[in-house]
Each structure stands twice: as structure tokens, then as C-alpha cells.
Amino acid sequence: MRRSLVWAGAARPARTATAVAVVVAFALPAALVVVGATRPPGTSVLSGTNWLRAPARLDALRIASAQIDLPTLLRNSLLVTLLAVPVTVLLASWAGTALALTGPQARRTLVAVAVLALVTPTSVLWVPRVVIARRLGLADRLPVLAAPALMATSATFVILLALATARLPRSLVDAARIEGMGPLRTWWRVVVPLTRGPLVTVAVLAFVARWADLVEPQLLLASPERRTLPLGLAVLRTDEVSQAPIALAAAVVATIPPVVVFALGARWLLGATHDRRGRP
Amino acid sequence: MKRVLAVALLVTLLVAACGGPSGTSVEAPGTLRLQVSGEREEAAVFETVARAYEAAHPGLKVVVDVVPDEEEHLAKLSTGFAAGSPADAFVVNYRTYAQFVQRGAIEPAGPLVAGAGLDLTGHAQQPLDAFTQRGELQCVPINASSMVAYINLDLLKRAGVPLPTEEGWDWESFRAAAIVLTNGEVKGVGIGARLIRVAPFVWSTGGEVVDDPVAPTRTTFDTPEGRRALSYLVGLVRDDSVVPSQAEVKAASLEQRFAEGRLAMLLSSRRDVPRFREVEGLQFAVVAPPRAPGGRQVTALHTDGVCVSKGTGRERQAADLAAFFADREGQQLAALSGRVVPVAPSARAAFLQPGAQPLSSEVFLDQLPTARALPAVPGWGEVEDVAKDVLEKAFYADGYTVEEAARDLDARSRAPLAEARR
């Protein structure tokens, strides 16, 4: 007993030190991005301490905004994600509920389909997506970027919500049926309230997936006024000469919405992985 | 109920799809889509010329679809062709257009632009040759850059190194200058480990970089001329230490080092001029690249062309746009940007811009007759990838000899070229 207490005492500082090291390892690059974004354009991180000592300014952000029209890019990206995320959550939850509550034979088939969808390389879908978009007259239109939401964006989300629904006591679903509730009402009254954490998790992940997507906007959009943020950042990425502060300033702006979404969903995200007493 | 909701959702999406931000869709009649690749300065040139074309053709709109990364640009083109919806016209480098000729995706531009009234008399011949295949001009060249040596004039003056005479530097005088210019953090010369940078050194010795310029099956670095050129360049990197190390290049590109005054000379094309002009206090000149002792003056051609996609039903309009880019007004506008070396003689004065840097900008025009093209064949992009890998190793890896590099390069270049021929 005494021996184990000694070990616990010795382990705590080590654990704390490890935790601090991990936090620093992750936070330092983020801090450098923010500091870099406030340096005067034309300066370089390689110039050392002078670079750090330069007063914080928003010149880089102003230049970035002028070079890639940040407000328009932000608006376009927000439009796409605001359209895609609710549809993704709704359809992933429906599909997940169906997957969890259906019979074993059908479930095996549906899981096989979901796994097949997961392992299919995205590049295989590029040409069909371009063809469909063109045939529907949606080429070079922003909402086409939200179209994957009609397939719940990713089979991962469906499987995640199916697992969450499968953990619910079956008696609750049976009771709803006895009460005369149909599938839709059962989903709304029973499944949704009890799977809020996983639903928010899917919403956050779907937001980040759409927000950061570069390939589909690249393939499906042409007009400059319809570009999304990742396309704009790609333009800045090709600048080589001491333009890092400009690219970093744009990157900081692009990071704010996902951080806000994550912060808003944090309570639910933690709720999905911890019980009410905060235990994992 | 679920079905009703799903249908309602789909209808909502489709209705939303018909809205979106204002602007003309590329599907609208009277709209041409021009897909280009390049950094911001280059994209700005395309935008400027496209707006001038619109002004000259009321009722027409040109959507300039900029894909910054070249590989993504080619992937988008391939996807567009596979999906039956390519851009009406696109701009590519001569080293990558052959794949589109091979798959029959390009409408030969020569007859079309002639029909649009473009007279190519007096246009630079090297770019025209580079874009000619199967006896026809496939794409219309719109610029004609080449490799030069950029020189930081302040660093040159401080080190007491004179600019080369009209005859230019030979390898030894270039090396001697690079050694004197190397001082502490400042390195003498920046040379990218790329085939297009190394090729002029091979050509200068009288050698060739491939066994057949029209239908190459392999590179030919494992020859006395190839090994001589490689030995000279590797010597600059390893023995003389006048070239930034691999770690230094990874930390800051050669262009960045030149702009910051940490590199005295840089072998590159016209592409860097707009950026270097923006750097406060940077005084720079360009001179012809060095020639082998007793060898000939030669450089590498850099040129892009506008290609017309086949099967869009708008080939004539696209060719008219291509002709505008290569004709007097388009060329003058492009030349004024400083980014583009024009192919049309009528834009010479606009290009030279007295007072604008670099000093001796006419080098780009004067050395064009000495510019040689790399092969324009399918699979060449992969050969350049292989070459980059081998040349980086030759420049920077300890114990990897020039002989090994030459042998590896020739051996590894066979597969992509054979694959592309199938």
C-alpha cells in the first residue's frame, strides 16, 4: 500500500510534465501561426528575434483580404457548410437509426454497404460528380458542394450514429412502438434526445470536413466569385517570397469558424465521451 | 412521412442550387471558361487580358478559372475531359501538353487562330516549334521565357565582382564569381536540382539530355558530356560550397534567399521578376547562363500556350480568345505586367520598360535564339520527377557519385516514357 502511494506520488509530477509537454507541442505551432499572422509582410520567421520583436500589426490581414477577397470566401464557405451540416446530421441520424434498429440480416448487408462506401477512394467519384453536377445544371454553383450531405457526407458518420443508437435500451424503442409511435416519431422523441452528444460530434466533424475541403471546390467551381476559403488559401500558398505573414493571417481567419463551432459543441462532445460526473 | 421529408429536402437543395451568389454561370451562353495555373502575379496577367478581350467583344464573358497548383490544374483538366465538360480553353506548359494531344483532347489551334486573323509572322520561332506536333500548331504560345542568371547588384559590387562582358561568363569565371560572392550567410549561386536547370549545362558541352528529342526512350546523362555537366554542378554544391545546402533550401526557397540578399546569383526564368521588383532596395540584373569552356551559349526554353478543347462546340470562340492572347493587344498587356516575355515582336517595347528592373532585361529577348526545348512527349512530367529525385541526391547525398547519378537517371527515365508510349 505504502509502496503504491509512493509510486503514485512520483508519477503525478511525471504525468503533469508529460501533459505540459504535449500541450506545448500542440500549442506552440498554433501560437507561431497567430504571431506570424501579426508580423509585417515582407519579414521572415528566419530573421530570428527581430521577427518576434516587431510590433503586432494587422497589415498582413489587410493585404490578404485584398488579395483573395476574404469576406466573399468566408461567405461562400459558410453558405456551403450551413447547408451541408444540418442535412448531414439529419440523414446520418436517420440512416444510423435504421441500421441500429433493423433485423440482423439487413444490418449485415447495410454495414457491408457502409464499409464499401468507406473504402472507396474519393478520386473514383470525381468524374461521376462532375458529370452529375453538369447534367443537373449545378456546375459552378455553390450548393453543389453540399451535395455529399445527401449521402450523409461519410459512412463514418452513419456508423458512429448507428453505434450510439444501438447502445440505447431496446425497451425504450419497444415502448414507443407500443405507444403507437411510427419510425419518424420514435426517432424524434427517443433517439434524438438520447444521442445528442454523438449528433453534435457528427455536426462538428461534418463542419470541419466541408470547411477544409479543397478538392471538390477545385473540381466543381470555376468563377472567382464562388470560390471557397481553401481555394483562396491555395492562392496564397503559392507565394514564396517572405509572404508568410499574409498566408498565416488568412489561415488564422479560416481557423476561427471551426474553433467557434468546436467551442460551441465542446459541452456535448465531452458529454459523448464522459458521464455526468466527468468520468470517461 | 420520412419519404415526404426527404423529397422536401431534395427540392429545397435544388431550389437553393438555382440561387447562389450573383454572377454568370460558366454554362451560360456567351461565356468562355479559360483554365489556367500559376501564382498570383501570373493569374493577374490572365485576368487583365481576359477583361481586355471582354471589352473588345461586348456580350462575351471570360471566366478565368485559376488553379494555383500545376498538378491540380492537370488533374482538373483530365477530370473535365473524362466528364465531357472541359474548360473551353486552357493554358499549359509545352512540357505537359503532349498528353492532351495523344488522347485527342485538343483541337489543333493553328488553322483556327489563322481563321481568327492571327498573323504569326515574326513571332518567336522556338515556342511555335515547341507547340507543333503532327505537323500542326496544337496550342498558341503566349510567352517565351528562358533560363537566365539573376544577379544581386549590391552583393556583386560589395564583393568587387564585375558584371560579365558581352561574351558572358564561362563555367570557370562563373564559378570564380560564385566563390568570391560566398561570404558567411550569403551564398554565391542558387541552382534548383531540376532537369530544366541542368539541361543547358549538358547542351553547352555539345551533349544531349535524351536519346531522341522527338521520341525519347531515356535520358542520356551517362555520357561524357552529361557527366561533365553534372560534375561541374555537383562540384559547385559539394566542393566549393557556393550553393545553399538542402536544409537551407528547405528552410527558405532559393527565390526567398535571393530576395532577402542571402543569395548573390540565381538561375531561374522570368517568373521571379514581379516578386523581386516588389522587394524594397533590391537591385538586380539578369545575364545569360554560363557556357562550358569552349562550348556554346545555350539556355532552356520556358513557354506556355493556350490550347483549345475539342468537342465543346465553342472551339472557334475559344480560338478567338487564344488569338487575342497571342496578338498585339494581349501581348502588350501581358508584357507590361513584367511577368511575361512576349512572343509577338509588337510587344517588345512594352516588355523592355526603360527604368524598370531587371537591368538588361533585353537578355530574355536576345538569348531566345539560343533557347532549346525539352521533349514534349507524354510521360515527360514523370521523367522530370525522377530527375528531381536523382539530382537532389547527386547534389546533397554523401557518397552518391556523379557516375551513379547519371546511370540511375538514365535507367529510371525509361519506365515512364515506355509507359506513356503504350
Interface residues (C-beta under 8 A of the other chain):
Chain A: G42 S44 L46 S47 Q67 T72 R75 N76 L79 L83 V87 L90 W94 W126 V127 V130 V131 R134 L136 G137 L138 A139 D140 R141 L142 P143 V144 A146 A147 L150 G182 P183 L184 Q218 L219 A222 S223 P224 E225 R226 A234 V235 L236 R237 T238 D239 E240 V241 S242
Chain B: M1 K2 L5 L9 L10 L13 L14 A16 A17 C18 G19 G20 P21 S22 G23 T24 S25 V26 E27 R33 Q35 G38 E39 R40 A43 V63 V64 D65 V66 V67 P68 D69 E72 K76 T79 G80 A82 A83 G84 S85 A87 A251 A252 S253 E255 Q256 A259 E260 R275 F276 E278 V279 E280
